[in-house]
Amino acid sequence: MSNSPDSLFTRSYLCHDCGSEVGFRSRRRTFSERFILPLFLMRPVRCGECFRRDYRLITTLVRDRFSDTSRIIPVRPTAPPNRNVA
């Protein structure tokens, strides 16, 4: 843990199911997620590995949603060049 003043208020994401450290913001779906969760300083977060959806404090460090991040480039599988694909 670093000694910066901000580290007292922020936490890194850790999935309770798979232990992944990669989390993404998730869309707010219901009335309670849109209007009640922010009152408790909470937001929906999705795990990048197992896709479990959970609620975390807004001070938890997570990445932007997949569709919002233009920097993520999907990895293309390498296929043999002369392969017939129907």
N, C-alpha and C positions, 0 to 999 in steps of 0.2 A: 504494500500500500504506500502510495507516495505521500509526501508531507505537504502538498499544496492545500490551501484553504478550501478549494472546491471539492477535494476528495472527501471531506467530512459530510457533504450533502449528496454526492453521487455514488451510485453502486453500479458495478458491472452486471450484465445479464447472465444468469445461469439457469438453464431449464431444470425443472424439478423432475421431469421424466427421464431424459436421456443425458443430462449433464452438459449439453452444448452451451457454448458461450456466445452463440450467434442468435440474436433476436431481432425481429423486425416489428415496426409499428403495424397494427392491424386496424382495419376500418371499424369505426363505431357503428354498430348495427341498430341497436334498440334505443328507445327513449331513455332508459336508465344509463346506457353507455354514453349517450350524448350529453345528458344534462345532470345526472346524479353522480356518476363516477368522478367528473372533474371537481365536484365539491369536496371529495375525499382525496384529491390530488392523485387519482388513479387513471390509467389508460389501458386499453387492450393491446396485448403484445403476442406475437406468434413466434414460435421457435423455428429457426432456419433449418434444423435437421429433422425433427419428428413432426413438425407442424402443429404442435399442441398450442392451443390458444389459452391465454391466461391474462390476469390483470396484475399490473405492476405500478409502483409509484412513478410519477412523472420524472423523478430524478434518476431513474434507472437508465443507463446508457444503452440504447438500441439503435439500429440502423433505420433508414427510411424504408418505406414499403418497396417491394420488388418493382412495381410499375412506376414508382416515383424515381427510382435510381437509374439514370441513364448510363452510369459508369460500369455497371455489371454486364459483362459480355458472356453470353452462354457458351459453353464449351461444346464444339461439334464433335460427334464421334467420328473416328477415322474408319472409313470403309474401303475395301479393295477397289481400285479404279474401274475394273471391268465387271462389276457386279450388276446383274439385272435385278431391278427392284420394281415390283408391280404396284 
